Amino acid sequence: MKAYPIPCGKKTIPLKIPEDVPVQWVASRMITPVRKVEKAVEEALSRPIGTQNLRNLVTPGQSVALVVTDIT
């Protein structure tokens, strides 16, 4: 079996997968931490990736759910 390092918080957990199972390893790139969170959220909501902004998608009276990924 081959072990792949999976980041989990401040530790790394080895994920063991049999050699005959096809695996495509994709690593994320490191980014600079955001200093002004409110400004970053406003910019992300006004210019989302791959879709229109909320102002163009939602009409008054509709509900919106925002999903935020976990920091780890």
C-alpha positions as CSV (number, residue, x, y, z in Angstrom):
1,M,0.0,0.0,0.0
2,K,1.1,3.5,-0.7
3,A,0.6,6.2,2.0
4,Y,-0.6,9.7,1.1
5,P,-0.1,12.5,3.7
6,I,-3.5,14.2,4.4
7,P,-3.3,17.5,6.3
8,C,-5.6,17.6,9.3
9,G,-5.3,20.7,11.5
10,K,-1.7,21.0,12.6
11,K,-1.0,17.3,12.0
12,T,-0.7,15.0,8.9
13,I,-2.6,11.7,8.8
14,P,-1.3,9.0,6.4
15,L,-4.0,7.6,4.1
16,K,-3.0,4.2,2.9
17,I,-4.4,3.1,-0.5
18,P,-3.7,-0.2,-2.3
19,E,-1.3,0.1,-5.2
20,D,-3.9,-1.2,-7.7
21,V,-6.4,1.6,-6.9
22,P,-5.9,4.6,-9.3
23,V,-5.1,7.8,-7.4
24,Q,-4.8,11.3,-8.8
25,W,-3.0,13.5,-6.2
26,V,-4.0,17.2,-6.3
27,A,-2.2,19.6,-4.0
28,S,-3.6,23.1,-3.2
29,R,-1.4,26.1,-3.5
30,M,-0.4,28.2,-0.5
31,I,-2.0,31.6,-0.3
32,T,-1.4,34.7,1.7
33,P,-3.8,35.1,4.7
34,V,-6.5,37.7,4.4
35,R,-5.8,40.8,6.6
36,K,-9.2,42.6,6.1
37,V,-11.8,39.8,6.3
38,E,-14.8,42.1,5.9
39,K,-13.4,43.6,2.7
40,A,-12.5,40.2,1.3
41,V,-16.0,38.9,2.0
42,E,-17.6,41.9,0.3
43,E,-15.3,41.5,-2.8
44,A,-16.0,37.8,-3.0
45,L,-19.8,38.3,-2.8
46,S,-19.7,41.2,-5.4
47,R,-17.4,39.2,-7.8
48,P,-18.0,35.5,-7.4
49,I,-16.2,32.9,-9.5
50,G,-18.2,31.3,-12.2
51,T,-21.5,33.0,-11.6
52,Q,-23.3,36.3,-11.3
53,N,-23.3,38.2,-8.0
54,L,-26.2,37.8,-5.6
55,R,-27.7,41.1,-6.6
56,N,-28.4,39.7,-10.0
57,L,-29.5,36.2,-8.9
58,V,-31.9,37.0,-6.0
59,T,-35.0,39.1,-5.9
60,P,-36.5,40.7,-2.7
61,G,-38.3,38.0,-0.6
62,Q,-36.1,35.1,-1.7
63,S,-33.8,33.3,0.8
64,V,-30.0,33.0,0.5
65,A,-27.7,30.4,2.2
66,L,-24.0,31.2,2.4
67,V,-21.7,28.2,2.9
68,V,-18.2,28.6,4.3
69,T,-15.6,25.9,4.2
70,D,-13.8,24.9,7.4
71,I,-10.4,26.5,7.9
72,T,-8.7,23.1,8.2
